[in-house]
Amino acid sequence: KLVCFISSVLIYCEFLIYYVVIFQCRWPEVKGGAHMGKKETSASVLKAIILADTHLLGEIKGHWLDKLRREWQMERSFQTALWLLQPDIVFILGDVFDEGKWSSPQAWADDVRRFRKMFKYPVSTELVVVAGNHDIGFHYEMTTYKVNRFEKVFNFTSGKLITRKGINFVLVNSVALEGDGCAVCRASEAKLVAISHKLNCSQQKPNHSNKRCSDVEKLPASEPILLQHYPLYRKSDAECSGEDSALPEEKNIKFQEKYDVLSQEASQKLIWWFRPRLILSGHTHSACEVLHAGKIPEISVPSFSWRNRNNPSFIMGSITPTDFSLQKCFLPHESRVFAIYCAAGTLLVILILAHFQLLTPPFYFAQRLISKHKA
């Protein structure tokens, strides 16, 4: 009985709880979806999962027990979400690794091996990863070697356009938007300008005559969605709300440009170049929703790791070429798991004491008090 009790608690807290919690998440409906048939809806809506800041611990700062715990939690959450929700595509918005900015080739290879084990995915799902400052370093730490190393593993470039089901996604290396003309920065901006030109040409009317667009590859005429690690410029998280927003004492701390958020200049450039309909970012580890230029929403995705939050989550997005709908899916709260373990441990101690009749005298003492009171 003792073994069964302990096994049941462990199986629930370390395995079943992820199914119980994620099973409650539902894909949001796109507004236009109500007017489409079931076959047409399933064919035209892209189901995307967006998460950020997994921060896989490295060999320098990562204690083996902390690694074991956090990586097991993220692996079970990710694999359970894939099995239950069956997304078409998964986006990870940077800071995949915690020590990629300084890890040796051997440490990098080990981190990549563990990542591929944790975040393995079926053929029916696509995984797209964006670079973060912990993957390739802050701007002053970023080198061509680190960028190329990341790009080789994740097939990422510092400015990349992917189109799925008629939806344009622009992947931005936000670390390279320093604006100081460094080699990586120049190459990244050149790629983004070329992508901007393609998108602008594709959105022009067919009868519109423009010699600059005559030889440009035509893309779906859909406003793009930007995916990046750093958020666009905002003063702080003071206007952010929700249970997974920043702590009250952190909300009024001013953000530093080019460190906490992109500079105002880089932010304005991205809006000018792409006129996106949605921006998705990470980096802050907390949730936030802001409007840029009064109409462009940006969603900051919280960290996926329990090392950074008690209540990690990911975003579920139903996206079409003209519309989108987002829904947050929370993972098990670590405090609740800890409470279950504490309650089970307390019950276990009581049962063991009762089994060895160590609780008998107190019970008899209580009975005697009650009998005397009745007398």
ZIVENTA-V155924 format. One record per helix or strand. SS is the DSSP state (h for helix, s for strand). FROM is the first residue (numbers start at 1). LEN is the number of residues. If there is no record, write none. Layout:
BEGIN
ss from len
SS FROM LEN
SS FROM LEN
END
This chain:
BEGIN
ss from len
h 2 21
h 31 5
h 38 7
s 46 7
s 56 1
h 64 22
s 89 5
s 97 1
h 105 14
s 126 5
h 133 4
h 144 11
s 159 6
s 167 6
h 174 3
h 183 20
h 211 3
s 225 3
s 231 1
h 248 4
s 257 1
s 261 1
h 264 11
s 278 4
s 288 5
s 296 5
s 303 1
s 313 7
s 324 7
h 334 22
h 360 15
END
